[in-house]
Amino acid sequence: MKVVKRRNRQMTMERILRAMGEVMAERGTEKAGINAVAERAGVNKVLIYRYFGGWNGLLEAYVHRGFFLSMFNDKFLDSVPDNLAPEARSKAWSEYTIQFMREFRSRKSSQELIRWEMSNGETELARRLADFRDQSYKSMVSKLAPYSDFDPIAITSLMVAAVTHLVLTSNQRDHIGDIDLRSDSGWERLETAIRRIYSSLNIALERENAKVA
């Protein structure tokens, strides 16, 4: 009986978190209150307070449980074998960035959450959410990035910031340069550019590493 109750509770929590994503995508994070989430999930709002403690707990759970972007949980890293050669790690590094861009583009709720963080970055909640993502970047870098002496965290930060800006900008602009942000071909150009950047970076790092050695 206890197992059934735990399973039912888990299913209800996931339904609430999915409803939260839908409401954020439609209304924006600022207007996605507990009442709206409860109505969308078809539950009494008392359950949200019981399971998550309130709005802040709900928002944190949304991020921590992989509803923000599944790339930020352990699934991606678990799919990558250990002890990859540097050239294979570089390829996996670039694919992580590309998959992040694809997911972020597809999740309106995640875009709205980042916009909320940019406007509320001074709050404790926004800092905790950002810290959680930073830890996920560090985990990714420690497993995938070749040549740790060459500050892969800085490189990753630049790439993630660029991808985030491009995706958020695409909601207001049709083009950057001559890249069509409303077409698949435009985003395919950007994915090709990411692969070329990481491939060139790997060559440069190999040369630098050879000099140091």
C-alpha positions in Angstrom: 0.0 0.0 0.0 2.8 2.4 0.9 4.5 1.7 -2.5 1.2 2.6 -4.3 0.9 5.8 -2.3 4.5 6.8 -3.2 3.9 6.0 -6.8 0.7 8.1 -6.9 2.4 11.0 -5.1 5.3 10.9 -7.6 2.9 10.8 -10.6 0.9 13.8 -9.1 4.1 15.7 -8.5 5.2 15.2 -12.1 1.8 16.2 -13.4 2.1 19.4 -11.4 5.6 20.2 -12.7 4.5 19.6 -16.3 1.5 21.8 -15.7 3.8 24.5 -14.4 5.9 24.3 -17.6 2.8 24.7 -19.7 1.6 27.7 -17.7 5.0 29.4 -17.8 5.2 28.9 -21.6 1.8 30.5 -22.0 1.9 33.3 -19.4 5.5 33.8 -18.6 7.1 33.0 -15.2 5.9 36.2 -13.5 2.2 35.3 -14.1 2.5 31.5 -13.5 1.2 31.4 -10.0 0.2 28.5 -7.9 -3.5 28.9 -8.6 -2.9 28.7 -12.3 -0.6 25.7 -12.0 -3.1 23.8 -9.7 -6.0 24.5 -12.1 -3.9 23.2 -15.1 -2.8 20.1 -13.2 -6.3 19.4 -11.9 -5.3 19.4 -8.3 -6.1 21.3 -5.1 -3.4 24.0 -4.6 -3.0 22.6 -1.0 -1.2 19.7 -2.6 1.4 22.0 -4.2 2.1 23.5 -0.8 2.3 20.1 0.8 4.6 18.6 -1.9 6.7 21.6 -2.7 6.3 24.1 0.2 5.2 26.9 -2.1 6.1 28.8 -5.2 9.9 28.8 -4.6 10.0 25.1 -3.9 8.0 24.4 -6.9 10.3 26.4 -9.1 13.4 24.8 -7.7 11.9 21.3 -8.2 11.1 22.2 -11.8 14.7 22.9 -12.5 16.3 20.2 -10.3 14.1 17.4 -11.7 15.1 18.0 -15.3 11.9 19.8 -16.4 13.9 23.0 -17.2 16.2 21.1 -19.6 16.8 17.4 -19.5 20.4 18.2 -20.5 20.9 19.6 -17.0 20.4 16.4 -15.2 22.6 13.4 -15.4 21.1 11.7 -18.4 23.5 13.2 -21.0 26.7 12.5 -19.0 25.5 9.0 -18.2 25.2 8.3 -21.9 28.9 9.2 -22.5 31.5 6.5 -21.8 34.2 7.2 -19.4 37.9 7.6 -20.4 37.2 9.1 -23.8 40.2 10.2 -25.8 40.6 14.0 -26.1 39.4 14.1 -29.7 36.3 12.1 -28.7 35.7 14.3 -25.7 35.9 17.4 -27.9 33.2 15.9 -30.2 31.0 15.1 -27.2 31.5 18.6 -25.8 30.3 20.1 -29.1 27.3 17.8 -29.2 26.4 18.8 -25.6 26.2 22.4 -26.8 24.1 21.6 -29.8 21.7 19.4 -27.9 21.4 22.2 -25.3 20.5 24.6 -28.1 17.9 22.3 -29.6 16.2 21.7 -26.2 16.3 25.3 -25.2 14.7 26.3 -28.5 12.0 23.7 -28.1 11.1 24.7 -24.5 9.2 28.0 -24.2 8.9 27.5 -20.5 12.7 27.3 -20.1 13.1 30.5 -22.1 10.6 32.3 -19.9 12.4 31.0 -16.8 15.7 32.5 -18.0 14.0 35.8 -18.7 12.6 35.8 -15.2 16.1 35.1 -13.8 17.6 37.9 -15.8 15.0 40.3 -14.2 15.3 38.8 -10.7 18.9 37.9 -10.5 19.3 39.6 -7.2 16.9 37.2 -5.4 18.0 34.2 -3.4 15.9 31.9 -5.5 17.4 33.1 -8.8 20.9 32.7 -7.4 20.1 29.1 -6.3 18.8 28.2 -9.7 21.8 29.7 -11.4 24.1 27.8 -9.0 22.4 24.6 -9.8 23.1 25.1 -13.5 26.7 26.1 -12.8 27.3 22.9 -11.0 25.9 20.9 -14.0 28.3 22.8 -16.3 31.2 21.9 -14.0 30.2 18.2 -14.1 30.0 18.3 -17.9 33.4 20.0 -18.2 35.1 17.6 -15.8 34.0 14.6 -17.9 34.0 16.0 -21.4 36.3 18.9 -21.9 39.8 18.0 -23.1 42.8 19.7 -21.5 41.6 21.0 -18.2 44.6 23.4 -18.0 43.1 25.6 -20.7 40.0 26.9 -18.7 37.2 24.9 -20.3 34.7 26.5 -17.9 35.4 29.9 -19.5 34.9 28.4 -22.9 31.7 26.6 -21.9 30.4 29.8 -20.3 30.9 31.8 -23.5 29.2 29.1 -25.7 26.2 28.7 -23.4 25.8 32.5 -23.2 26.0 32.7 -26.9 23.4 30.0 -27.4 21.1 31.5 -24.8 21.3 34.9 -26.4 20.6 33.5 -29.9 17.5 31.5 -28.8 16.1 34.4 -26.8 16.8 36.9 -29.6 15.1 34.6 -32.1 11.8 35.5 -30.5 12.2 39.1 -31.4 14.3 39.0 -34.6 14.1 37.1 -37.8 17.8 37.3 -38.7 21.2 37.8 -37.2 23.5 38.8 -40.1 22.1 36.7 -42.9 21.2 33.8 -40.7 17.4 33.1 -40.8 16.4 32.4 -37.2 13.0 31.3 -38.2 14.1 28.4 -40.5 15.7 25.1 -39.8 18.4 25.8 -42.3 19.4 28.9 -40.3 19.8 26.8 -37.1 21.6 24.1 -39.0 24.2 26.7 -40.0 24.7 27.6 -36.4 25.1 23.9 -35.4 27.7 23.5 -38.1 29.5 26.6 -36.8 29.5 25.1 -33.2 31.1 21.9 -34.5 33.7 23.8 -36.4 34.5 26.0 -33.4 35.0 22.9 -31.1 37.0 21.1 -33.8 39.3 24.1 -34.4 39.5 24.5 -30.6 40.6 20.9 -30.2 43.4 21.4 -32.8 44.5 24.6 -31.1 44.5 22.9 -27.6 46.4 19.9 -28.9 49.1 22.2 -30.3 49.3 24.2 -27.0 49.4 21.0 -25.0 52.3 19.7 -27.2 54.2 23.0 -26.5 53.7 22.6 -22.8 54.8 19.0 -22.9 
